[in-house]
Amino acid sequence: IRDHCVTGVQTCALPILPNYQSITAQNHIPSALVSVCDINHAMMCVGQDRALDRGYVGMDDTGGIEWICGDAEKLPIPDSSMNAYTIAYGLRNVSDIPGALAEARRVLKPGGRFFCLEFSHVVLPGLEQLYEAYSFQILPRVGAVVAGDREAYQYLAESIRRFPKQSALEALMREAGFSRVKHTNLSGGITAIHTGRRL
């Protein structure tokens, strides 16, 4: 029986896998498998190249990485099959956040854990105005100069502004059926980690 974790983006999978394999070995679980699911096939190819560069060539008896092209709102993953679900800087980009949260809960086994790292809303007095000015005035200009893509960085700032505040996302997680919901602000709320369990 494989100990199974699904992650939404390749930047999560590669740091997670060695730690996950270590934890499963300590608990005498025969193997650890991380499933990477991304809707963008080109991004998956980039992730596969990075995995190969780090020596992960696929799956074997000790686990590895499984690559799945799929939508966070309609995961091609069986019910109650995952021990953990992580998504980093991806929930903000789905069109139906409640639907994506419900899908995350659906694929988790009872007791499974949900982790979401996402840009959020500043909670430190004074920092909010500075961050707003940076996001809407400086960041798009930097994107235009460095990446030649002002619009992508403008979209980034706008999508962060539209994303639910920490307490609102916690409420959506509870509505999706998660328990033990909480969040931890990082950098004064510029980003936050939201966690929950399927009980």
Salt bridges, closest charged atoms under 4 A:
GLU66 OE1 - HIS4 NE2 3.62
ASP79 OD1 - ARG106 NH1 2.48
GLU103 OE2 - ARG106 NE 2.70
GLU118 OE2 - ARG92 NE 2.76
GLU132 OE2 - ARG161 NH2 1.97
GLU170 OE1 - ARG174 NH2 3.99
GLU170 OE2 - HIS183 ND1 2.68
